[in-house]
Amino acid sequence: MAVFKEIKGIKDNHEIKLFALSTCPWCKKTKRLLDSLQIQYYYIDLDMAGGAEKEEARKEMRKFNPKGSVPTIVVDGGVEVIVGYKEEKIRRALEDE
């Protein structure tokens, strides 16, 4: 099973999974945005994962984003999927209800 790192935040009303690359500037911006919003999220840097773990994570990501591009943010198990760094869309998806 792919191991996602947990980032604690004071806002945990959504389950957020982020598929990223450690070297991707847009992925880094996405993490910084989530951190600044104090959102709890889970992420995996695909380039840092090992063989089977990497393939499993890529397979999971492709269920939501068949192109496999990063960053891919999966909100609440796929209720919303945001591909790429789209700050306003991310903010709207994660607003407090």
PyMOL commands that set and color helices and strands:
alter all, ss='L'
color gray80, all
select helices_A, chain A and resi 25-36+46-48+51-64+76-78+87-93
alter helices_A, ss='H'
color red, helices_A
select strands_A, chain A and resi 5-7+16-20+41-45+72-75+80-83
alter strands_A, ss='S'
color yellow, strands_A
deselect
rebuild
show_as cartoon
